[in-house]
Amino acid sequence: MSRSVLLRAATLMVAMTSNLAASVSHAAPPDEASFRALLKEMVETDSSFDSGNCTAVTEKVAAQMKAAGFPEQNLHLFVPEGHPKAGALVAVYPGRDPKLKAVLMLGHIDVVNARRADWTRDPYAFIEEDGYYYGRGVADMKAQDAIWIDSLLRFQAEKYRPLRTVKMALTCGEEGLYLNGAKWLVDNQKDLVDAGIALNEGGYGELDEKGNRVDQTFQAAQKVVMQFTLEATNPGGHSSLPRPDNAIYSLARALDRLSRYDFPVQFIDANRGYFTKMAKVVGGAEGAAMTAIVANPQDKAASDLLNTSPSYHSMLRTTCVATLLSAGHAANALPQRATATINCRVIPGVTTDEILATLTKVVDDPEVKVTASRGYRPANPAPVTDKVLGPAIKMSAQVWPGVPVVPHMATGATDAVTMNAAGIPTYGVSGLFRDPDGNGVHGLNERIRVRSVMEGRKFLYGLVKAYADQKD
């Protein structure tokens, strides 16, 4: 898309939003065409590691915001040294009371690589079909990024004056290949992104097989990623003279023991809140098991039933799983070394040393060395208080009456890991409802319902205002 078209789209956005009232509950719904144009531009600007460029996305967004009248001095573009494609954008919308901590809208703009040959449609074309938007990143997480940008432009157009400053940080590198932009901003521009609360991806609405809304999750914590290596070594020798201390066999026995080990059930506010609330939503034997496990984490019958769901199993405890194997050096030689990579997703608050000690005990073999090789800095999750959860519950009830908001602990990781460790309480909430199959996130033919995006736009616009006008 040409720069002139971009400017016309930005101008159209201002015109369409200029008559909005300050309160979302009393405002006439703004025309969606300009928002759709914004989302289309973001999806069609490839920001994958193999073929894309995050800096191109941030430059286009900044240009649109300038054209829409957003003050240039409140737009901050950063391109980290040595990483020309990992650009970040921070936008600041000043509040009336600079003493109050800001609200930060956080989003990553990089996407997972996609191969055209594997997709039904061009992954970097924004396509609307049968009630869905298709395109790489449309669900993870450019729709939410577009909502953040759109909200600031609407604030600007309607001359909204929040009590607290509202900030937006669009970063690169969350998917793990580019330099991590959130960490770079925390390390180099902490004052610029500092906030009393940050809203991020991670929480989303859940739909059933018929498209009915089940619940909306509010990500209050996420597991900590830790990585370990199991290594067995011995002198090896000729394969015609087998010996009992084969490094591959030693490693295989250790992995078999690990495969049969379950870490104990462990609760923090986030997963306790999830199982407590979901028990009423799910009902039946599964709901009863949720109630029972919260009351007694050692309840084996409840644990066994819930463990049939990989999601529930992982939310209840730390998990460690083998993900990579390497062994041997020749087909006709006994192996001198065999190694396995163990990827752990750890309940927040548990240290690397504790997991290392557990793995060593489970392996139970002096011939197999267990070492810690990688891990995020453990950080306690942000607290789940009425001040934090209340606005989301209230705003959700306006948009989706009767749909419960459920605290949640993500089994994966987002940039909240970096933000929480830096003292910026970060929560995942989007209002974007996903289908049971996950909508192709990180996979093929990524998509999201048009209805979900537009309802999420309304929800997040009101939610940011609710936080921005909190007095304390």
Helices and strands as residue ranges (DSSP letters): H 3-17, H 33-43, H 54-67, G 72-74, E 75-78, E 88-93, E 103-108, G 116-118, E 127-129, E 132-134, I 138-142, H 143-158, E 166-171, H 181-188, H 190-193, E 197-200, E 205-207, E 213-222, E 224-233, E 237-238, H 247-259, H 269-282, H 284-295, H 300-306, H 310-316, E 319-327, E 333-334, E 337-346, H 352-363, E 368-375, H 386-399, E 405-410, H 416-421, E 426-428, E 433-434, G 438-440, E 447-449, H 450-468
